[in-house]
């Protein structure tokens, strides 16, 4: 998650007293909550009591007198770095103290009272699941309520996640972020005040080998099947006419497992696809479509006068990556409409091993850059768990405490409609194999120092995965 405090504001006291400074905490560029310095100091003190001062990052000190505008800005920057550091720390960022603080602050900021409400969650095929939750229910509570409504077993809940998406005019989903433990899904989706934003249930792992666990259960099988059919219809999974004919035949026979087995062999099976954006590979300002899956980022692009091409970037060959945001210069300096509107521009940049001992930064400019970064991190986490012989069931941990409301009637996953004929205009994709040759991981030094350490996500899989895994 990308925490930022891009702005502050002066607010009046509750009873007409002196004004105070409020800090707007944004998550992935969207306002999550508004807090005062004293509240963040209280959080810091609580974390210090639980984990010790040596574990915590530096917290901006108190001031005896009122802050000047320059000091307010300096404190804002310090608090932003503090929140980023706490969130990125595996121990502190997953602590209940930190997450419950953000949930309470989100509910207070949006002024949503605690009450029971109906919440609509969509499946990948557009099917609606209506559940009864509290406005104060956290992400895991809502996920469990959806699982209970669908009759998905408890030990499979961790294989799925809730995603905040924006539904476009053609019905396709544009992924905003994976809902996290520090937020309240009902508040997150309603605070955006637009019917375009929805919550979608989708599988949350990348290695198709874990499909076997899910397919053992009837509901899990139906969820995977519905998601796969939907991805094929949207063109996310690449199929030839012959493969499409085979899939449709299996679908007509209601052979769901065989359908999925065939789908697993197809390019981009289980990938998450992002909106069209721009990259600097293989040339500057190159229009691309990015997909994440199978331990890689795939960039589909059209080179001048050539057919559709694809470049694949393996996460094991990314030494590190970072997400940066910038506000473009005033409109007088450029003719760009985006710059004229003063929009924030997000970039995902990763340092990639192009050939033996040759690293190169590749930059993708996209409003979904943070979501791409989250996908990279989760793929690395999954790779490292698998490398160490760990279990995905342990990685996808769940709370034991808490009660589940199972009063809602069970709701089966509806079978999706038969696949339509593949789009004739959809071209085959050629690999950019000449650009990304097999390489060795030996002889690479420490990460470059052209960015702040807090901005860079180091990749443990880069050194941990051997040549045979490339």
N, C-alpha and C positions, 0 to 999 in steps of 0.2 A: 504494500500500500504506500501511496505517496502522500505524506502529510505536509501541509504548507500553511503558513499564516501570511497570506499575501497582503492583508490590510488590517488596520485597526480603526476604531471609531470611538469617539467620546460620547458617553451616555449619561443621562441624568440619574441621580440617586433614586431609590425606590420611593422616598417620601419627600422628594423635592430638594434633597440634600445636594452636596457637592457632586460634580461630575466625576466619572471615572473612565478609564480606558478599557475597552473590551477588545479582545483578540478573536478574530474570526478564523477558526480552524477549518481548513478545507481538506477533503479527502478526494484524491483524483480530480481536483479542480472544482469540486462541488462543496458548498457550505455544509459542514457536518454539525458544528456547534459554535457557540459564542461564549467565551469564558473570560474571567478576570485573572489578573496576575496572582491574586491571593488564592484562587482555586487551584491553579497549576502548582503553586508553592505547597498547598496542602497535599496534592497528589505526590509531589516529590518527597515530602516528609514521610508519607505513608510507605512509599516504596523503599525509602532509606531504612525505615524501621524493619521492614520485612526482609530486605536483601543486603543491607549494609551499604555504607557510603562508597566503598571501593568499587562496587558494581555499577553505580549510577554515573551518567555523564554530568558535566558541570551544569549547574543551574544559575541563571543570572541573579546576582545578589539584590537584596533590598536596598532602597534608597531612602535617606532620611527626609529629603525634600522633594517637591514636585519635579517631575521630569520635564526637561526641555523637549521640543519636537525631535531634535537629533537623538536624544537619549531614548525616547519612545521607539524610534526606528531601530536603534541599536538593540534594545530589549526584544523587539519583535523578531529580529534576525536570530538572536540567541535562543529565544523560545522555540522558534521553528527548528533550529538545529537540535535542540533538546528533544522535541517530540519525535523527530526523525530517528534520532539515535536510540531512544527508548523502544520505538516500534520495531526497529531492525534488530534489536537484541533478542535472541531466541527465548531467553528467560523472562525478561521484563515485558517484551511485547506480547507474550502469551499469558501474562499474569491476569488473574481475575480482578485485581485491584485496578490495573490500567484499563482493562476493557470495560469494567462496570462504570468507571469514571466517565468514559466517553459515551456510554449508553445513556447515563443519567443526564449528561450535558446535552446530548442530542434531543432527548425528550423535553427538557426544560426550554431549550432554545426554540424549538418548533411549537412549544406550548400545546402539546398533545396530552390530554388527561388519560390516565390509565382506565381503560374500559374494554369490554369485549366487542370485537368487530369481525366482519367477514372480510377475508382477504382472498383475492383471486391469484392463483399460480398457474402458469401455462406449462404444458409439456412441449417438447420440441416440435411436435406436429400441430401445435395450436390448440390442442384439447385443453379445456379449462377445468381446474380443480379448485373448488370453493371450500375453504376451511374457516373455522372459527378460532380466532386467536385473541390474545390481549395486545393492545397497542404497545405494551412494554415488553413483549416477548422478543428475545434475541434471535439471531439467525438460526441457531441450532434448535431452539424451541419450534420455530416455524417449519424447519426441515423435517423434524420429527412428526409434526402434525400432518404434513403432506404425506409422509411415509405411512402414517396410520390410516389416512383416508384411502390410500391406494393399496393398503395391506402389504407393503414392502417390509420384509423382516428387519429387525433391529440390526443384525450383523451386516446388512447391506446398505444401511443408511449412509455410511461413510464413503461409499463409492459414488455418491451423487452430491451435487451442490446446487445452491440457488444463485442465479445470476441476474443482475439488473441489466435490462436491455431496453433499447429504444426500438419500437416497432415502426418500420418504414411503410410508405404508402403501398408498396407491393407485397406487404405481409412478411418480409424478411426481417430478421433480428440484427440490430447493430449492438454488439456487446459493449456495455459501459464498464462493468466490473463484476467480480465475484463478491457476493455479499459476505462480510467478515463478522467475526465474533464480537466486535466492538460496536456493532450497529443494530438498530431495530428495523427489520425489513418493512414493516407497515409504515413507520415514520419516514424511512428512506425513500420509498416510492411515492408516498402522498405529498411529501414536502416539495417534490419537483413540480407539482401542480400542472401536470400534463397527462392526458390520456395516452400519449405515445409511450410512456415508460411502463414497463411490465416486469414481473418477476418470472423467471423461467427455470424449470428443473432440468438439469443436464448432467451426464456423467462427469466426474471430476478427476479422472485418471487418464494417462496417455498411452500406457503400454497395453496393447490389445490382448496380451496374455491374461490380464485380469478379467477379461470378458467371461472366462470360464466360470469364475466364482459367481458372477451375476446371472449367467444363463442357466444356472442350476435351479433357479427359482422362477416360477411362472411370471410373476409381476416384473422381476428384473429383466427377464427375457423380453417381455412385451415393451418395456421402456427402451431397451437397446434397439429393438426392432423398429419401433416408431421413430426414434431419433435417426437411425440410419436411412430409412426410407425418406425422411424429410431432408436429410443432407444430400441425398442423391438427387431429389427433385430440385433442390436449390442450385445444383451444380457444384457443391462443395467437394463431393467425391467424384473423381474423374472416371468415367466408364466409356467403353467402346460400345458400338451397336450390338456386337455379339454378346458381350458381358451383360448388357442391358436386357437382351432377349432371355438369357439364362436366369437373371434375377427375377424378371417378370414371371417366368414359368414357375419358379420356386414360390413366388408370392401367390400365384393362383392355386398352388397345391397347399398353401398355408404351411410350408416347410420353413419355419422361422429360423431354426438353428442352422439349417443348410444355407439359407439366405445370408445369414450373418457370417458364416464361414467363408462364403464366396466374397462377400463385401470386405472382409478383413484383408483380402489379397489385393484390393484396389488402391490406387494412389489417392492419398489424402483421406483414407478411412480414419474416422475419429478425430480429424483436425478441426480446429476452431478457425473460422475465416473472418477476416476483418474487412472494413470498408476500403475502397480504393484510396491510395495515398501516394506519396512521393518518396523516392530513395536516391542516394547518390551512387548506387551500384546498378549496372556496370558503368554508368555515366551520370553526371550531375542532373538533377531534376527529372529523373526517370519515373514515369507513372508505373506503379506496381500494385499488385494485390497480394497481401501477406496472409499466410495461413500458418498456424502453429499446431504441431503434432509430431508424434514419432521421434521425439528428441531433436527437433529441428525447426527452424523458421524457413518457410518456402516463400520465395518471391517470384510471382508470375509477372512477366513484362513483355512488352512488344517493342522490339528493336526496329528502327526505321527500315522499311522495305523487307522485313523478315517476318516469319511466322511467330506465334506466341511461344515464348521461351520461359524456362524456369531455372532459378538458381536456388540450391538448397544449402542452408547454413546449419551445420550440426552444433548442438550446444556444447558438446565435448571439445570443440575447437574454438569456442569463445572464451578468451581469457577473463574477460570482465565486460560489464555493460553498465550504462547509466542512462537515466532519464533526466532531461533538462527542459526547462520551460523558459520562454522569453516573450516579452511584449514587443512587437515590432515598432519600428520608428514611426513618427507621425506621418500622416498621409502626404505631407508636402515633399517627403524624400523619396516617394515611390508611387507607382500607379496601381499597386496591388490593392484590390478591394479588401482583403483580409487586414492589411496594414492600416487601411483607411478606417476600419472599424475598431482598430486597437485590440484585436483578438489575441489571446495568449496562444503561442505556438509550442507544441510539445514535440520532443524528439527522443527517439530511442537510438542510442549509439552503442555498438559492441565492437570489441577488438577481436579480430578473427585471424586464425592461422591459415592464410591463403596457400602457402607453400612452405616447404621446410625452412624454418628460421625466419619466415617473413610474415609479420603481423600487419594488419591493415584495419583501420576503423571504417565501419560501414554505418551510415546514418539513415534512419527511417523517420520521416516527418509525418506524424499522424495524430489526430485527437485521441486515438486509442493506444498511444505509446505506453501508457502506464499499464494497461491491460496486457499488452504484449510482454512487458517486463515481468508481470506476475506469472504469465504462462511460462516464461523462461525459467523463473525461479522454481516453480512447481515441477517442471520437467527435470531440473537438476536434482531437486530433493528426491524425486522418485528414482532417478538413476542411482543416487548414492545409497538409498535404502536397498535397492536390488543388488548393488555391488557388494554391500556388506552382509548380504544374506538375510536381511530383515524382512518383515512382513508388511504388506500394504495395509493390512487390518490394524496394525499398531500405528502406522504412520497416520492413517485417517482416524485419529483418536476421537472419542466422544465422551462427553460428561456422563458420569454414572448417577450423580445426584439429580433431583428434580423429578416431577411426575408428568406423565403424559395423559392428555385427554383423548380417550379413544371412543368417545360417544358418537362421533360422526360415522355415518354409514360408509361402508367400504365402497370404493369406486374403481372398477376395472379400467385398464387402459384400452381404449378403443383401437381396433385395427385400422391402420391407415389405408387410404384408397390405393388402387393399383397404380404402379408406376406409369407415367406417361412416356411417350416416345422421347428419346433424347433430343435435345435441342440441336437441330442440324447446323446452326450457326456456331455452335460451341466447338472450337478447334482443338486438335490434339496439341499437347504441350511437349516441346523438345527440351532436353536437359542442357544446361550450360556446363557440360562436363569439362570443357577446356579451361574454364575459369576456376573450378574447384577441384584440384587434383588431390590424390591421396598424399598424405604428409606424415611426417614423424613429429612427435611431441618433444623430442629431446633438444636441449640447448637453448631453451627459452628463459629469459631473465625475469626479473620481478616486474609487476605492472608499472606502466608509465605513470609519471607524476603530473600529468597535465590537467588533472581534475582533483578536486577535494576527495579525500578518502571516504568521507561520509556520503558522497554522491555516487560512488562506484560500488557495484555489486560484484564482489569477487566470486569466481566460479571454481569451487572445489573439484568439480568433475573434470576440469581442464587438466590438472596434474594427476588426478586419481584414476583416470581411464587410460588404459594402455593402447598401443598402436593397433592391437588386434580388434579393438572396439570401434575404430574409425570406419 
